[in-house]
Every structure is written in C-alpha cells, then in structure tokens.
C-alpha cells in the first residue's frame, strides 16, 4: 500500500539524505525554481520516477507511453520499467538472417 511521509528538513541536503535512507524508491518529487537544485535532485535522489513542480498526481506514477514506471531498491526487482517507449524491446531477442541465392 503506498504511503506519503512528510517531515520538516533544514534544506536540500537533508531532504535528499532522508529520502535516500528509505528502503523503497518508487517516486520522488521536489518543488523548486532553482536549476542547480533541480539538477542535484535528479542526480542524487534514489527513485525510479522523479518529478519537479508537478502539482497534480505527483506521486501516482509515470505518463504511460512516455515514461517508464519502475522503482529502485525495495520498490522494484527487475529494473525493467513498464509503459515506457523502450519497454517491449527489453524482452525481444535479436536475430540476424542471411539467405544467399544459389
């Protein structure tokens, strides 16, 4: 069952540290107008689906067909996210065939 934890932190350092201490990492989000904070959030947060400034449905998952939906750590075991543009290709096998006419 999904849940949301809210707590007061002193700043971005502590926010990322507390987020990454969790055993799960399905989604994470941040509200910021600072490019450096946004870049750092994406680089350091340990979650499979990440959002910045998404006010509605910010923890409900990815946009089907555009983003894979996969979690990190205890939120996912295969590393293969569903619904993204490369999802089906992960399960295909390549085969090269050559026919020489005689």
FIKOLZA-1660 file (N, C-alpha, C; in steps of 0.1 Angstrom, whole numbers, plus 5000, padded with zeros to 4 digits):
% residues 102
   i   px   py   pz ch aa at
   1 5008 4988 5000  A  X  N
   1 5000 5000 5000  A  X CA
   1 5009 5012 5000  A  X  C
   2 5007 5021 4990  A  X  N
   2 5015 5034 4990  A  X CA
   2 5012 5043 5002  A  X  C
   3 5023 5050 5006  A  X  N
   3 5021 5060 5017  A  X CA
   3 5030 5072 5014  A  X  C
   4 5026 5083 5020  A  X  N
   4 5034 5095 5019  A  X CA
   4 5038 5100 5032  A  X  C
   5 5051 5102 5034  A  X  N
   5 5057 5107 5046  A  X CA
   5 5061 5122 5044  A  X  C
   6 5057 5130 5054  A  X  N
   6 5060 5144 5053  A  X CA
   6 5067 5148 5066  A  X  C
   7 5079 5155 5064  A  X  N
   7 5086 5159 5076  A  X CA
   7 5094 5172 5073  A  X  C
   8 5097 5179 5083  A  X  N
   8 5104 5192 5081  A  X CA
   8 5119 5189 5081  A  X  C
   9 5126 5195 5071  A  X  N
   9 5140 5194 5069  A  X CA
   9 5147 5207 5069  A  X  C
  10 5160 5208 5071  A  X  N
  10 5167 5220 5071  A  X CA
  10 5170 5226 5057  A  X  C
  11 5170 5217 5047  A  X  N
  11 5174 5221 5034  A  X CA
  11 5175 5209 5024  A  X  C
  12 5180 5212 5013  A  X  N
  12 5180 5202 5002  A  X CA
  12 5190 5190 5006  A  X  C
  13 5201 5193 5013  A  X  N
  13 5210 5183 5017  A  X CA
  13 5203 5172 5026  A  X  C
  14 5196 5177 5036  A  X  N
  14 5188 5168 5045  A  X CA
  14 5177 5161 5038  A  X  C
  15 5170 5169 5029  A  X  N
  15 5158 5163 5022  A  X CA
  15 5163 5151 5013  A  X  C
  16 5174 5152 5006  A  X  N
  16 5178 5141 4998  A  X CA
  16 5183 5130 5006  A  X  C
  17 5191 5133 5017  A  X  N
  17 5196 5123 5026  A  X CA
  17 5184 5115 5032  A  X  C
  18 5174 5121 5037  A  X  N
  18 5163 5114 5043  A  X CA
  18 5155 5106 5033  A  X  C
  19 5153 5111 5021  A  X  N
  19 5147 5104 5010  A  X CA
  19 5154 5091 5007  A  X  C
  20 5167 5092 5005  A  X  N
  20 5175 5081 5002  A  X CA
  20 5177 5071 5013  A  X  C
  21 5174 5074 5025  A  X  N
  21 5175 5065 5036  A  X CA
  21 5164 5055 5036  A  X  C
  22 5153 5058 5029  A  X  N
  22 5142 5048 5028  A  X CA
  22 5146 5036 5021  A  X  C
  23 5139 5025 5025  A  X  N
  23 5142 5012 5018  A  X CA
  23 5136 5011 5004  A  X  C
  24 5127 5020 5001  A  X  N
  24 5120 5020 4989  A  X CA
  24 5123 5032 4980  A  X  C
  25 5120 5031 4967  A  X  N
  25 5123 5043 4959  A  X CA
  25 5115 5043 4946  A  X  C
  26 5101 5043 4948  A  X  N
  26 5093 5043 4936  A  X CA
  26 5092 5057 4930  A  X  C
  27 5087 5067 4937  A  X  N
  27 5087 5080 4932  A  X CA
  27 5092 5090 4941  A  X  C
  28 5097 5102 4936  A  X  N
  28 5101 5113 4944  A  X CA
  28 5099 5126 4937  A  X  C
  29 5096 5136 4944  A  X  N
  29 5093 5149 4938  A  X CA
  29 5099 5160 4946  A  X  C
  30 5100 5172 4939  A  X  N
  30 5106 5184 4945  A  X CA
  30 5099 5196 4939  A  X  C
  31 5097 5206 4946  A  X  N
  31 5092 5219 4941  A  X CA
  31 5104 5229 4942  A  X  C
  32 5108 5234 4931  A  X  N
  32 5120 5244 4931  A  X CA
  32 5120 5251 4918  A  X  C
  33 5125 5264 4918  A  X  N
  33 5127 5272 4907  A  X CA
  33 5142 5273 4904  A  X  C
  34 5150 5267 4912  A  X  N
  34 5165 5268 4910  A  X CA
  34 5170 5257 4902  A  X  C
  35 5176 5260 4891  A  X  N
  35 5182 5250 4882  A  X CA
  35 5192 5241 4889  A  X  C
  36 5200 5246 4897  A  X  N
  36 5211 5239 4904  A  X CA
  36 5204 5229 4914  A  X  C
  37 5194 5232 4921  A  X  N
  37 5187 5223 4930  A  X CA
  37 5180 5212 4922  A  X  C
  38 5174 5216 4911  A  X  N
  38 5167 5206 4903  A  X CA
  38 5177 5195 4897  A  X  C
  39 5188 5200 4892  A  X  N
  39 5198 5191 4887  A  X CA
  39 5204 5182 4897  A  X  C
  40 5206 5188 4909  A  X  N
  40 5211 5180 4920  A  X CA
  40 5201 5169 4925  A  X  C
  41 5189 5173 4925  A  X  N
  41 5178 5164 4929  A  X CA
  41 5178 5152 4920  A  X  C
  42 5178 5154 4907  A  X  N
  42 5178 5143 4897  A  X CA
  42 5190 5135 4898  A  X  C
  43 5202 5141 4900  A  X  N
  43 5214 5134 4901  A  X CA
  43 5216 5125 4913  A  X  C
  44 5210 5129 4924  A  X  N
  44 5212 5122 4937  A  X CA
  44 5201 5114 4943  A  X  C
  45 5188 5117 4939  A  X  N
  45 5177 5110 4945  A  X CA
  45 5177 5096 4940  A  X  C
  46 5173 5087 4949  A  X  N
  46 5173 5072 4946  A  X CA
  46 5158 5068 4944  A  X  C
  47 5153 5071 4933  A  X  N
  47 5139 5067 4930  A  X CA
  47 5138 5065 4915  A  X  C
  48 5128 5057 4911  A  X  N
  48 5127 5054 4897  A  X CA
  48 5119 5064 4889  A  X  C
  49 5109 5070 4894  A  X  N
  49 5101 5080 4888  A  X CA
  49 5102 5093 4896  A  X  C
  50 5108 5103 4889  A  X  N
  50 5111 5116 4896  A  X CA
  50 5104 5128 4890  A  X  C
  51 5099 5137 4898  A  X  N
  51 5091 5149 4893  A  X CA
  51 5097 5161 4899  A  X  C
  52 5096 5172 4891  A  X  N
  52 5098 5186 4896  A  X CA
  52 5086 5194 4893  A  X  C
  53 5081 5201 4903  A  X  N
  53 5070 5210 4902  A  X CA
  53 5057 5204 4896  A  X  C
  54 5054 5192 4898  A  X  N
  54 5042 5186 4893  A  X CA
  54 5032 5186 4904  A  X  C
  55 5022 5195 4903  A  X  N
  55 5013 5198 4914  A  X CA
  55 5001 5188 4915  A  X  C
  56 4997 5182 4904  A  X  N
  56 4987 5172 4905  A  X CA
  56 4992 5158 4902  A  X  C
  57 4988 5148 4910  A  X  N
  57 4992 5135 4907  A  X CA
  57 5007 5132 4908  A  X  C
  58 5014 5140 4917  A  X  N
  58 5029 5140 4917  A  X CA
  58 5034 5126 4922  A  X  C
  59 5026 5118 4928  A  X  N
  59 5031 5105 4933  A  X CA
  59 5024 5093 4927  A  X  C
  60 5017 5095 4916  A  X  N
  60 5008 5085 4911  A  X CA
  60 5015 5077 4900  A  X  C
  61 5027 5080 4896  A  X  N
  61 5034 5072 4886  A  X CA
  61 5037 5080 4873  A  X  C
  62 5042 5073 4863  A  X  N
  62 5047 5079 4851  A  X CA
  62 5035 5081 4841  A  X  C
  63 5038 5089 4831  A  X  N
  63 5029 5091 4820  A  X CA
  63 5030 5079 4810  A  X  C
  64 5020 5070 4809  A  X  N
  64 5021 5059 4800  A  X CA
  64 5025 5063 4786  A  X  C
  65 5034 5055 4780  A  X  N
  65 5039 5057 4767  A  X CA
  65 5050 5067 4766  A  X  C
  66 5052 5074 4776  A  X  N
  66 5063 5085 4776  A  X CA
  66 5074 5082 4786  A  X  C
  67 5070 5077 4797  A  X  N
  67 5080 5074 4808  A  X CA
  67 5079 5060 4813  A  X  C
  68 5090 5053 4816  A  X  N
  68 5089 5040 4822  A  X CA
  68 5084 5042 4837  A  X  C
  69 5077 5032 4842  A  X  N
  69 5072 5032 4856  A  X CA
  69 5080 5021 4863  A  X  C
  70 5090 5024 4870  A  X  N
  70 5098 5014 4877  A  X CA
  70 5104 5020 4890  A  X  C
  71 5105 5012 4900  A  X  N
  71 5111 5017 4912  A  X CA
  71 5125 5012 4915  A  X  C
  72 5132 5018 4924  A  X  N
  72 5145 5014 4928  A  X CA
  72 5144 5008 4941  A  X  C
  73 5155 5001 4945  A  X  N
  73 5156 4995 4958  A  X CA
  73 5145 4985 4961  A  X  C
  74 5138 4986 4972  A  X  N
  74 5127 4977 4975  A  X CA
  74 5114 4979 4967  A  X  C
  75 5114 4989 4959  A  X  N
  75 5102 4992 4950  A  X CA
  75 5103 4985 4937  A  X  C
  76 5114 4978 4934  A  X  N
  76 5115 4972 4921  A  X CA
  76 5126 4961 4922  A  X  C
  77 5124 4950 4914  A  X  N
  77 5134 4940 4915  A  X CA
  77 5140 4937 4901  A  X  C
  78 5133 4940 4890  A  X  N
  78 5138 4937 4877  A  X CA
  78 5145 4948 4870  A  X  C
  79 5143 4960 4874  A  X  N
  79 5149 4972 4867  A  X CA
  79 5143 4975 4854  A  X  C
  80 5132 4967 4850  A  X  N
  80 5126 4969 4837  A  X CA
  80 5113 4977 4840  A  X  C
  81 5113 4989 4836  A  X  N
  81 5101 4997 4838  A  X CA
  81 5090 4995 4828  A  X  C
  82 5078 4994 4832  A  X  N
  82 5067 4992 4823  A  X CA
  82 5062 5005 4817  A  X  C
  83 5056 5005 4805  A  X  N
  83 5049 5016 4799  A  X CA
  83 5058 5026 4791  A  X  C
  84 5070 5025 4793  A  X  N
  84 5079 5035 4786  A  X CA
  84 5081 5031 4771  A  X  C
  85 5087 5040 4763  A  X  N
  85 5088 5037 4749  A  X CA
  85 5098 5025 4746  A  X  C
  86 5106 5021 4755  A  X  N
  86 5116 5010 4752  A  X CA
  86 5112 4997 4760  A  X  C
  87 5100 4997 4766  A  X  N
  87 5096 4986 4774  A  X CA
  87 5096 4973 4767  A  X  C
  88 5089 4972 4756  A  X  N
  88 5087 4959 4749  A  X CA
  88 5101 4954 4743  A  X  C
  89 5109 4963 4739  A  X  N
  89 5122 4960 4733  A  X CA
  89 5131 4952 4743  A  X  C
  90 5129 4955 4755  A  X  N
  90 5137 4948 4766  A  X CA
  90 5135 4933 4766  A  X  C
  91 5124 4928 4761  A  X  N
  91 5121 4914 4761  A  X CA
  91 5122 4907 4748  A  X  C
  92 5127 4914 4738  A  X  N
  92 5129 4909 4724  A  X CA
  92 5143 4903 4723  A  X  C
  93 5144 4893 4714  A  X  N
  93 5157 4888 4711  A  X CA
  93 5160 4892 4696  A  X  C
  94 5172 4896 4694  A  X  N
  94 5177 4899 4681  A  X CA
  94 5181 4887 4673  A  X  C
  95 5179 4887 4660  A  X  N
  95 5184 4876 4652  A  X CA
  95 5187 4881 4638  A  X  C
  96 5199 4878 4634  A  X  N
  96 5204 4882 4621  A  X CA
  96 5202 4870 4611  A  X  C
  97 5196 4872 4600  A  X  N
  97 5193 4861 4590  A  X CA
  97 5199 4865 4576  A  X  C
  98 5206 4856 4570  A  X  N
  98 5212 4858 4557  A  X CA
  98 5209 4847 4548  A  X  C
  99 5203 4850 4537  A  X  N
  99 5200 4840 4527  A  X CA
  99 5208 4843 4514  A  X  C
 100 5216 4834 4509  A  X  N
 100 5223 4836 4497  A  X CA
 100 5217 4828 4486  A  X  C
 101 5212 4835 4476  A  X  N
 101 5206 4828 4465  A  X CA
 101 5216 4820 4456  A  X  C
 102 5212 4807 4453  A  X  N
 102 5221 4799 4445  A  X CA
 102 5216 4796 4432  A  X  C
% end
